[in-house]
Amino acid sequence: MTYNFDPDRWYEDERGMLDARYRAEEISEQEYKDAISELDRRYDEMLDRLDGTYQVPK
């Protein structure tokens, strides 16, 4: 099985949704900044987990 997850594309998609919500005034500037910070944190954690190769447990 091939795992074709693209973390950069995921980040761009999530960021795009936040940008759209902010432009549509669905969220405040502070909520937008907080959401971007949380998104960045989740992205960094994801990259740490994806770093390396998958190993089948013994």
Protein Blocks (a to p, Z undefined) as FASTA:
>chain_A
ZZfbdfklmmmmmmmmmmmmmmnopacfklmmmmmmmmmmmmmmmmmmmgccddddZZ
